[in-house]
Amino acid sequence: MSQILVLGAGMVGTSTALHLVRRGHEVILIDRRAPGHETSYGNAGMIQREAMEPYPFPEGLGFMLRAAFKAENAVNYHPSVLPSAAAAICQYRRNSRPPHYAPLAEAYGKLIEHCTDEHAPLIAQANAEELISRDGYYHLYRSRETFRKESETARRLAQEKGLKHHEIDGATLAETEPNLRRGVAGAIHWPDTWVVSNPGDLVTRYARLFEEAGGRLLVGDATTLKAEGAGWSVQTEDGRVQGEHAVVALGPWSDALLRSLGYRYPLFVKRGYHRHYRSPAPLSRPFMDSDRSYVVIPMQQGVRITTGAELAPINAPSTPIQLYRSERYARELFDLGEPVETEPWRGARPCTSDLLPVIGPAPRHQGLWFNFGHAHQGFTLGPVTGRMMAEMISGEAPFIDPTPYRAERFG
């Protein structure tokens, strides 16, 4: 069996390392921080079985004008990012339109449909059942028109993809969710989605499974990756380590490393924010406020609010205007209480222009593999694409055809 370096200890990298070590490989999982302390920590904590179609580029003149003038809560942007990200974002918009979107959504759905099946055994083996709720979540609608339109989409998805959903009118929702402070038009309940009360801790528990199976977890600098002999090496706090194979699973930091190796892919970053609140009235399940573009989720740390997308350089200073707006909107509906943290948390999502992750061998480097670009669903898809990656490296037939996700699609 091979010695393999896995770069990145978020949900994607940790799941990849776990699947590899269980196939008998010698695996070293390398990150600058402990597992689950970056993007995988700061998400909505949902394993989204219902998310069978990727987020398309929002359309409509009204939306575009609000976004341009920074009056739209779904998106904020730093002008400084536009020169470097404009081409990828324009391709993203093009791929969000017919007829490009349909085949991309089909390939995306083939990954999502396995998410709970792949997480389930790992959750059980990690003794993490107390972190998991299987009651789903609500898409909440303030506007009757939005509720009507989204209900039509939900019925289509339910019929085409075999998903469960329940449409709930505002009066019924007020009875079943007494913590709502005001009336709304209605909600769609997606019961197939699982909610994790501490997503970072779930990654930590998967990493513990990895170590129990014989894997090594080291602190190191992925940017020191270099070809060495017949394989690859990376500098860690324990010295330079080597492997026959190296897997890039660095999420939003993958692009910088790939550029140093001569790869130029249409990647861009969507940053996001969250904050916890000491709510005196705990929520029964998460709510996505679809008309105001935020999610409120019950977590171990308190009630968490997560924001929409911010287009900005990954290391640019925080501008949490969306978080402050979302807090104001959320207080219209829920009793949040006081913030837990002094400052909001900020993270980044790795996105590709064609809405699909990059999974498979590097086109021009022997022994180098890619597993990144999961956008909003790295937490959901980590065990799925981690298994695919382990199967490919081990010479097995992947349980999902990897062709749509290979790097060669970018030329």
Residue pairs with C-beta under 8 A, 6 or more apart in sequence:
1 23
1 24
1 25
1 26
2 25
2 26
2 243
2 244
2 245
2 393
3 25
3 26
3 27
3 28
3 231
3 242
3 243
3 244
3 245
4 20
4 25
4 26
4 27
4 28
4 243
4 244
4 245
4 246
4 247
4 393
5 27
5 28
5 30
5 225
5 232
5 233
5 234
5 241
5 242
5 243
5 245
5 246
5 247
6 13
6 16
6 17
6 20
6 27
6 28
6 29
6 30
6 246
6 247
6 249
7 13
7 30
7 31
7 222
7 225
7 234
7 246
7 247
7 248
7 249
7 250
7 257
8 30
8 31
8 222
8 248
8 249
8 250
8 251
8 253
8 254
8 372
9 17
9 29
9 30
9 31
9 33
9 34
9 35
9 36
9 203
9 207
9 217
10 31
10 35
10 36
10 38
10 39
10 40
10 203
10 249
10 251
10 378
10 382
11 36
11 40
11 199
11 202
11 203
11 206
11 378
11 379
11 382
11 383
12 249
12 251
12 371
12 372
12 374
12 378
12 381
12 382
12 385
12 386
13 29
13 31
13 247
13 249
13 250
13 371
13 382
13 386
14 29
14 35
14 36
14 203
14 206
14 207
14 210
14 382
14 386
15 122
15 206
15 382
15 383
15 385
15 386
15 387
16 247
16 249
16 371
16 382
16 385
16 386
16 389
16 390
17 27
17 29
17 207
17 210
17 215
17 386
18 122
18 206
18 207
18 209
18 210
18 213
18 215
18 386
19 383
19 386
19 387
19 389
19 390
19 391
20 27
20 247
20 389
20 390
20 393
20 394
21 27
21 210
21 213
21 214
21 215
22 213
22 390
23 390
23 394
25 393
25 394
26 214
26 243
27 210
27 215
27 216
28 215
28 216
28 217
28 218
28 236
28 241
28 243
29 35
29 207
29 210
29 215
29 216
29 217
29 218
30 218
30 219
30 220
30 222
30 234
30 236
30 241
31 38
31 219
31 220
31 222
32 219
32 220
32 221
32 222
33 219
34 204
35 203
35 204
35 206
35 207
35 217
36 199
36 200
36 201
36 202
36 203
36 204
36 207
37 200
38 251
38 347
39 251
39 252
39 347
39 348
39 349
39 350
39 378
40 199
40 200
40 203
40 378
40 379
40 382
41 199
41 200
41 203
41 345
41 347
42 200
42 272
42 273
42 274
42 306
42 345
42 346
42 347
43 199
43 272
43 306
43 347
43 378
43 379
44 286
44 295
44 297
44 304
44 306
45 195
45 196
45 197
45 198
45 199
45 286
45 297
45 299
45 304
45 379
46 137
46 193
46 194
46 195
46 196
46 286
46 297
46 379
46 380
47 115
47 116
47 119
47 193
47 194
47 195
47 196
47 379
47 380
48 112
48 115
48 193
48 377
48 380
49 112
49 113
49 115
49 116
49 163
49 190
49 192
49 193
49 194
49 380
50 136
50 157
50 163
50 165
50 190
50 192
50 193
51 112
51 193
51 376
51 377
51 380
52 105
52 108
52 109
52 112
52 113
52 157
52 161
52 163
53 105
53 108
53 109
53 157
54 104
54 105
54 108
54 355
54 356
54 375
54 376
54 377
55 355
55 375
55 376
56 96
56 97
56 101
56 355
57 89
57 92
57 93
57 95
57 96
57 97
58 67
58 74
58 75
59 96
59 97
63 72
63 74
66 72
67 74
67 75
67 77
70 76
70 77
70 321
72 293
73 292
73 293
73 294
73 307
73 308
73 322
73 325
73 326
73 329
74 293
74 308
74 309
75 308
75 309
75 310
75 311
76 308
76 309
76 310
76 311
76 312
76 319
76 321
76 322
77 310
77 311
77 312
78 310
78 311
78 312
78 313
78 316
78 319
80 312
80 313
80 316
81 268
81 311
81 312
81 313
81 316
82 311
84 313
85 268
85 269
85 311
87 266
88 266
88 267
88 268
88 351
88 352
88 353
89 268
89 311
89 353
91 266
91 353
91 354
92 266
92 268
92 351
92 353
92 354
92 355
94 100
95 101
95 104
95 353
95 354
95 355
96 355
101 355
103 404
104 354
104 355
104 356
104 404
105 355
107 356
107 404
107 405
108 355
108 356
109 161
110 400
110 401
111 357
111 381
111 384
111 385
111 400
112 377
112 380
112 381
112 384
113 161
114 384
114 399
114 400
115 380
115 381
115 383
115 384
116 192
116 194
118 383
118 384
118 387
119 194
119 383
122 206
122 209
122 383
123 129
123 131
123 132
123 202
125 209
126 202
126 205
126 206
126 208
126 209
127 205
128 201
128 202
128 205
131 196
131 197
131 198
131 201
131 202
132 194
132 195
132 196
132 197
133 194
133 195
133 196
133 197
133 285
134 191
134 194
134 195
135 191
135 195
135 284
135 285
136 189
136 190
136 191
136 192
136 193
136 195
136 285
137 189
137 190
137 193
137 195
137 285
137 286
137 287
137 288
137 297
138 168
138 173
138 177
138 187
138 188
138 189
138 190
138 285
138 286
138 287
138 288
139 150
139 154
139 187
139 188
139 190
139 288
139 290
140 173
140 184
140 186
140 187
140 287
140 288
140 289
140 290
140 333
141 147
141 150
141 184
141 185
141 186
141 187
141 188
141 290
141 291
142 184
142 185
142 289
142 291
142 292
143 185
143 291
144 185
144 186
146 185
146 290
146 291
147 185
147 186
147 187
150 188
150 290
151 167
151 186
151 188
154 165
154 167
154 188
155 165
157 163
157 165
158 164
158 165
163 190
163 192
164 190
164 191
164 192
165 188
165 189
165 190
165 191
166 188
166 189
166 191
167 186
167 187
167 188
167 189
168 176
168 186
168 187
168 188
168 189
169 185
169 186
170 183
170 184
170 185
170 186
171 183
173 180
173 184
173 186
173 187
174 180
174 183
177 284
179 281
179 282
179 283
179 284
179 334
179 335
180 333
180 334
181 332
181 333
181 334
181 335
182 332
182 333
184 333
187 287
195 285
195 286
195 297
195 298
196 202
196 379
197 298
197 299
197 300
198 299
198 300
198 301
199 379
201 300
207 217
210 217
211 217
218 236
218 237
218 238
218 241
219 236
219 237
220 234
220 235
220 236
220 237
220 241
221 234
221 235
221 236
222 234
222 248
222 250
222 253
222 257
223 256
223 257
223 260
224 233
224 234
224 235
224 240
225 232
225 233
225 234
225 246
225 248
225 257
225 261
226 232
226 233
227 365
228 242
229 242
230 244
230 367
231 242
231 243
231 244
231 245
231 246
231 367
232 242
232 243
232 244
232 245
232 246
232 367
232 368
233 240
233 241
233 242
233 243
234 240
234 241
234 246
243 367
244 367
245 367
245 368
245 369
245 393
246 367
246 368
246 369
247 369
247 370
247 371
247 389
247 393
248 254
248 257
248 258
248 368
248 369
248 370
248 371
248 372
249 371
249 372
250 257
250 372
251 348
251 349
251 350
251 372
251 374
251 378
252 269
252 314
252 348
252 349
252 350
253 314
254 267
254 350
254 370
254 372
254 373
255 265
255 267
255 269
255 350
258 264
258 265
258 370
261 362
261 365
261 368
262 364
263 362
263 364
263 407
265 352
265 358
265 407
265 410
266 352
266 353
266 354
266 410
267 350
267 351
267 352
267 353
267 373
268 311
268 351
268 353
269 311
269 312
269 313
269 314
269 348
269 349
269 350
269 351
270 309
270 310
270 311
270 348
270 349
270 351
270 375
270 376
271 309
271 310
271 311
271 312
271 314
271 346
271 347
271 348
271 349
272 306
272 307
272 308
272 309
272 310
272 346
272 347
272 348
272 349
273 306
273 307
273 310
273 318
273 320
273 322
273 323
273 344
273 345
273 346
273 347
274 304
274 305
274 306
274 307
274 323
274 344
274 345
274 347
275 304
275 305
275 323
275 327
275 339
275 340
275 341
275 344
275 345
276 299
276 301
276 302
276 303
276 304
276 339
276 340
276 341
277 302
277 303
277 304
277 305
277 327
277 336
277 337
277 338
277 339
277 340
278 302
278 303
278 337
278 338
278 339
278 340
279 302
279 303
279 334
279 335
279 336
279 337
280 335
280 337
281 334
281 335
282 298
282 303
283 296
283 297
283 298
283 303
283 334
284 298
285 298
286 295
286 296
286 297
286 298
287 295
287 296
287 333
287 334
288 294
288 295
289 295
289 296
289 329
289 330
289 333
292 325
292 326
292 329
293 307
293 308
293 322
293 326
294 305
294 306
294 307
294 308
294 322
294 326
294 329
294 330
295 305
295 306
296 303
296 304
296 305
296 330
296 334
296 336
297 303
297 304
297 305
297 306
298 304
301 340
302 337
302 340
303 334
303 336
303 337
305 323
305 326
305 327
305 330
305 336
307 320
307 322
307 323
307 326
308 322
309 349
310 319
310 322
312 319
314 348
318 343
318 344
318 346
320 344
320 346
323 344
327 336
330 336
349 375
349 376
349 378
350 372
350 373
350 374
350 375
350 378
351 373
351 375
352 358
352 373
352 375
354 409
355 375
356 373
356 404
356 405
357 371
357 372
357 373
357 374
357 375
357 381
357 385
357 405
358 370
358 371
358 372
358 373
358 405
358 406
358 407
359 370
359 371
359 385
359 388
359 389
359 402
359 405
359 406
360 369
360 370
360 392
360 402
360 405
360 406
360 407
361 368
361 369
361 370
361 392
361 406
361 407
362 368
362 369
362 370
362 407
363 407
363 408
369 389
369 392
369 393
370 407
371 385
371 386
371 389
374 381
374 382
374 385
384 400
385 405
387 399
388 398
388 399
388 400
388 402
391 397
391 398
391 399
392 398
392 402
